[in-house]
Amino acid sequence: MSDCASCDAPCGGRPAKHVVIDASNIAQAQAGMIGGFFIRPMELAPNGQHEGHSHYIDHVSNVLKGPLRVEWRNEITGEEGLLEVSGPCKLLIKADVHHTFIAGPEGAKWECWFAEAHNAGDKPVSFHQERAGV
């Protein structure tokens, strides 16, 4: 077992240190450099649509501005549905759920939050790796 100071984990050997993600370090969080956490900022023009996709891991979408329509389909069970939300709110999007975002007439803004994970079967995945279309 190695000691914390010699570890090359993203926490930099200081796991007890509190880190605030703000304007000074958002670029690091967007690159997955803060404690295994990744933020992907997203924005849609009025009535715009984001191409749908799914992921190997669960993630949270933090809706900042809406309204935002979320069409989803579970690629394993075939279950599908839609949500209409307006920010601020948070959506848990499970692994293997294909999701498409459609903005309302005022546009939409949200962030996708990911944590490092190794729950894709026999291979580790990057923070926000998208699945090929199913």
Secondary structure, 3 states (H helix, E strand, C coil): CCCHHHCCCCCCCCCCCCCCCCCCCHHHHHCCCECCEEEEEEEECCCCEEEEECECCCEEEEEEECCEEEEEEECCCCCEEEEEECCCEEEEECCCEEEEEEECCCCEEEEEEEECCCCCCCCCCCCCCECCCC
